[in-house]
Structure formats: structure tokens, C-alpha cells
Amino acid sequence: MDDCGCGKADRYVSFAGIDCAGNARRILEFVDRNLALPGRSNAFWDYFAKKRQGSAGVPQADALLLIHSHLNTIREEFEAWQDEEALALLDQLENECC
């Protein structure tokens, strides 16, 4: 049982037991897997990759912050790619960590 007594993770009580960093890394793995397929890259993903890697005095972005900052666009891309597994994890990450 968790601190809230509700039987599930509750970010408003504690982040204990919620792997936000690990799930953010998994989302980026889904992004990479989808972008490896022909015709899936676009100007947004080029911009996202630059922020993800850091460049010219801009530090490398934290995965969770990067995803949170572009949550709706990432969701739209996963929907267009019909990646239900990625969408489910993105929803979980948003509900638990963002």
C-alpha cells in the first residue's frame, strides 16, 4: 500500500516507486525506434535532436524536461505513427511525472 492509501502511485504524495527518469529514457527509445524508419523525420525532430544533444553553449536537456516541454507534439507524432505502446507509456509518464 502506498502513502495515499489508494493502492497506486500518487505523485502528489511522493515520487517513491515512480521511475520518471527510466520512463523518460524509454520514451526517447520509442522516438529513436520510430525515427529509424524511413520518412519519419521532420523539422521538429531535427530541432528536438539538437535540444536533446545540447549544442553551442546550450547544455544537454534532461530527458524528462525535454519530453514534458514537447509533450503534445510527441503525442501527435506517436498517434500519426500509430505507436500504441509509446502512447500508453507517454500517458503514464504525463500522469505520474509531469
C-alpha positions as CSV (number, residue, x, y, z in Angstrom):
1,M,0.0,0.0,0.0
2,D,1.3,3.5,-0.8
3,D,1.3,6.6,1.3
4,C,-2.1,7.9,0.0
5,G,-3.8,4.6,0.8
6,C,-5.2,4.4,-2.7
7,G,-3.3,1.4,-3.9
8,K,-1.5,3.2,-6.7
9,A,1.4,5.6,-7.3
10,D,0.4,9.2,-6.4
11,R,2.9,11.8,-7.5
12,Y,1.2,14.4,-5.2
13,V,2.1,12.3,-2.1
14,S,5.5,11.0,-3.2
15,F,7.5,10.1,-6.2
16,A,8.6,7.0,-4.4
17,G,8.2,3.9,-6.6
18,I,7.8,6.0,-9.8
19,D,10.7,5.7,-12.3
20,C,10.3,9.0,-14.0
21,A,13.9,9.1,-15.4
22,G,13.7,5.5,-16.6
23,N,10.3,6.0,-18.3
24,A,11.6,9.2,-19.9
25,R,14.5,7.2,-21.3
26,R,12.1,4.6,-22.6
27,I,10.1,7.3,-24.4
28,L,13.3,8.5,-26.1
29,E,13.9,4.9,-27.2
30,F,10.5,4.8,-28.8
31,V,11.3,8.1,-30.5
32,D,14.6,6.7,-31.8
33,R,12.9,3.5,-32.9
34,N,10.3,5.4,-34.9
35,L,12.7,7.9,-36.4
36,A,14.9,5.0,-37.7
37,L,12.1,4.2,-40.1
38,P,12.2,6.0,-43.5
39,G,10.2,9.2,-43.9
40,R,9.5,9.8,-40.2
41,S,11.9,12.6,-39.5
42,N,10.9,16.3,-40.0
43,A,11.9,19.8,-38.9
44,F,10.5,19.2,-35.3
45,W,12.6,16.1,-34.8
46,D,15.7,17.9,-36.1
47,Y,15.1,20.7,-33.5
48,F,14.3,18.1,-30.8
49,A,17.6,16.2,-31.6
50,K,19.6,19.4,-31.2
51,K,18.0,20.2,-27.8
52,R,18.5,16.6,-26.8
53,Q,22.2,16.6,-27.6
54,G,23.0,20.1,-26.5
55,S,24.8,22.5,-28.8
56,A,26.8,25.7,-28.9
57,G,26.7,26.6,-25.3
58,V,23.3,25.0,-24.6
59,P,23.6,22.1,-22.2
60,Q,22.1,18.7,-23.0
61,A,18.5,18.7,-21.9
62,D,17.2,16.5,-19.1
63,A,15.1,13.8,-20.8
64,L,12.0,14.3,-18.6
65,L,12.1,18.1,-19.0
66,L,12.6,17.7,-22.8
67,I,9.6,15.4,-23.1
68,H,7.5,17.5,-20.8
69,S,8.3,20.6,-22.9
70,H,7.1,18.9,-26.1
71,L,4.5,16.5,-24.8
72,N,1.7,17.4,-27.2
73,T,3.9,17.3,-30.3
74,I,5.4,14.0,-29.2
75,R,1.9,12.6,-28.6
76,E,0.8,13.8,-32.1
77,E,3.7,12.1,-33.7
78,F,3.1,8.8,-31.8
79,E,-0.5,9.0,-32.9
80,A,0.4,9.6,-36.5
81,W,2.8,6.6,-36.3
82,Q,0.1,4.5,-34.6
83,D,2.5,3.5,-31.9
84,E,0.1,2.5,-29.1
85,E,2.8,1.2,-26.8
86,A,4.6,4.5,-26.9
87,L,1.3,6.4,-26.4
88,A,0.5,4.3,-23.3
89,L,3.9,5.0,-21.8
90,L,3.7,8.7,-22.7
91,D,0.3,8.9,-20.9
92,Q,1.7,7.1,-17.9
93,L,4.7,9.5,-17.8
94,E,2.5,12.5,-18.1
95,N,0.2,11.3,-15.3
96,E,2.9,10.2,-12.9
97,C,5.8,12.7,-13.6
98,C,4.8,15.8,-15.4
